[in-house]
């Protein structure tokens, strides 16, 4: 186990992206960047020519790669957001596949940009406190509601205010 942590820490310290196929079924840590096989240079994984994931590969044939839980596309990179083992599933129709991070975490951790459903628990001035199932409530401006303007404020009652 100490060896796995040392390799992951070395990868983070070096700031270099590693090829996803070389770390399959190994532990990955949040903040690591991964390269997919079609982004690697002819030198192969671990070579000096590796570059971050290019999502807009203009001339190359488009390969559909799906990012599952624990991975996020950030610009032209594939970023690890959760600690666990990297897994891969081959697609049925060829090309691409699904990458995800398998972990023992069972609780939902909300991340900026997620589409969620929540319950308004309190109103404080122009801000609503919304329970989205995370460790803390989310803050939401009244202008974030559909059809809301500065003149037309939404009429939302907090869930705890019923008698």
N, C-alpha and C positions, 0 to 999 in steps of 0.2 A: 504494500500500500504506500509506503514511503517513496518508493520509486515512481509511482504514478503521480503523486503530488509534486515530486521534484521535477518531472518532465513538464507537467502543467505549469508550474511556477516559472520554469525556464522559458516556456513559450510566451507567457505573459510578460516577463521581464524583457525578452528580446524584441517584443512588439511585432514579430513576424507571424504571418498567417501560415497555418499548417494545412496540408491536404486532408480533406474529410475522409478519404478512403484509408489513410494511414492511421486514423484515430478511431475507426469504427469499433464499437464495443469497448472503448476506453473512456475514462473519466475526462470530461471537459468542464471548464470553469467559466463563470460569467465574465464577459469581456474578451474572450478569445475570438479570433477571426478564423474562418475556415474557407478553404478553396475547394471547389468542386472539380472533378476530373477534367472537364472541358475547359477550365481556366488555367490548367497547369501548362508550363512550357515543355518543350521536348526533353529538357533535362530531367524531368520527373519530379516526384515529390521530394521536398527537402533541398532541391537545387536552388541556386542563387536567383534563378529567373522567375520564381513564383510571384504572382501578383494577386491582389485581392479580387474577390468575385466580381465579375462584370455582368450586370443584369441586362445591359443593352448591347449585346454582342452583335453589332450591325450586320456584317457579312456572313457570319456563321449561321448554321442551321439552328433554329430555335428549339431548345430542349426545355420541356416543362419540368421544373424542379419545385416541389412543394416543401415549404418550411412548416414543420409541425411545432408542437409545444416545446418551449425552451430555446427556439431559434427565431431570429428576427432579421429581416432585410433592412439595412440602414444605408441608404444611398447605393453604392456599388459593392457593399460588403454583406456577408452572411455572419451575423454576430450571435454568439452564445449568450443567453440571458438567464439560464438556470443551470445549476450544478447537477451532473448526472452522467450517464453513459450515452454516447452518441449511437443512434440506431439508424438503419437504412432499410427500406423496402423497395424491391424492384417493381417497376410498373408492369402491368399486363401487356400493354401495347408497344413496349420498347421505348427507349429514350427517357431521360429524366429520373423520376422516382420521388420518394418521400424521405426526408431526413427529419429526425426529431431527437430530443434529449429525454431519455427515460430516467425518471427519478422517483423517489419514495414520497415526494411532496404531494399531499392530497388537498391542501387548502388553496383556494384561488387567490392569486396575487394580482391585483389590477395593475395594468401598465398603461401609460399615456397612449392614447390612440385606440384603445380597445372599445368595442361597442358593447355597452352593458345596459342592464335594466336595473333601476334602483328605486328605493322608497325615500321620499322626502321626509326627513325626520325633524328638521328645524329650519326657521327662516331668520336671518340676521341681516337686516338692512336690505341690500341688493343681492345678497348671497344666500343660496339654499344649501343646507347640509344634506347630503344624499348617502344613504346606506347602500353600497354596491356589493356587500359581502366580503369586504377586505378587513384589515386590522383597524383601519381608521375610516371615518366618513369622508366622502369626496365633497369638494366645494364646487358649486355650479352657479354662475351668474344668471340672473333672470333673463338676460338677452340670449342665452343659449337655447331657450325653448322656441319651438317652431311658431312662427308668426308674431313673436314678441318684438316690440320696439320700445323706445323710451316713453312714448305716449301710451302704448297699449301693453301694459304689464300683464303677465300671466296670473291667473287666479288659482294658485296652488295652495292647498291646505296641508300642513304638516301631519304626518300619520299619528303623532302623539297628542294632537290637540283635540281629538274627539272626546265628547263626554257621554 
